[in-house]
Structures are given as structure tokens and as C-alpha cells.
Amino acid sequence: MEDLTRAFDVAMFAIHRRARDEAGYRATAFLGMLNKRGGLQTARQLINSTKVSEGYTRLWELGRLDLTVEATVVDDPRWHPLFRPDELDRARKRLRDYRYGVDVNPARAKFR
């Protein structure tokens, strides 16, 4: 499980870089959380929050929910063992609530 957690850390830093490079979004608060808490604790905090983060909202505005923690976790079954079922359900619900992959851009739709 330790190797999976390390790989997840790498994936979290990768979505930060992709948000910067592909969407022009510099998620400084997210990067600070990653550096302080690591990828798994950061993801759990964001997923379990009752409110969406400013970063999630900004990525939604940019049409790039694929770069959110929630999408990264839900779309890649490799990460599922790191999260409780209720956390996965919460991430799926948030994505559904923001219409991730539903008719916004059918060519990029990944959400099941």
C-alpha cells in the first residue's frame, strides 16, 4: 500500500502541473497542501469537505474538471483502494453535481 500511496502523490503533483500547463491555472493553495500533507491526505481533505474548493470551482469554470482530485480518483480504479467507499461516492456525486462528462463536451466524457 505504501507504493500505491507514493504513486498517488506523484499523480497529485502531476494534476497540479497539468492544471498550470494545460489550463493556465496556478493552484498555489493545492500545491501548498500537497507539500504539507502529501497527496492522499490532501485528496481526503478535499473530497470530504462539505464545500467545493476554490480550485475545483476554477477548474469547473475553465471546463477542466478532469484535472480535479475527484476526477483523478474516480476515473482511475488504481486509486480506489486508497479511499473508503463513502469517499468514492462523495467524489462521484460532486462530479455528477457539476455535470462532469455529461453533455458538456461529449468527446472528453469519461464519467460513468
GIWOTA-V961540 format. One line per field, one symbol per residue. ss: DSSP state (A for helix, B for strand, O for the rest). burial: b if it has 9 or more other C-alpha atoms within 8 Angstrom, else e. A space follows every 50 residues. Layout:
# GIWOTA-V961540
ss: ???
burial: ???
This chain:
# GIWOTA-V961540
ss: OAAAAAAAAAAAAAAAAAAAAAAOOOOAAAAAAAAAAOAAAAAAAAAAOO OOOAAAAAAAAOOOAAAOAAAAAAAOAAAAAAOOAAAAAAAAAAAAAOOO OOOOOAAAOOOO
burial: eeebbeebbbbbbebbebbbeebeeebeebbebbeebbbbebbbebbeee eeeeebbebbeeebbebbbbbbbbeeeebbeebeeebbebbbebbbeebb bbeeeeeebeee
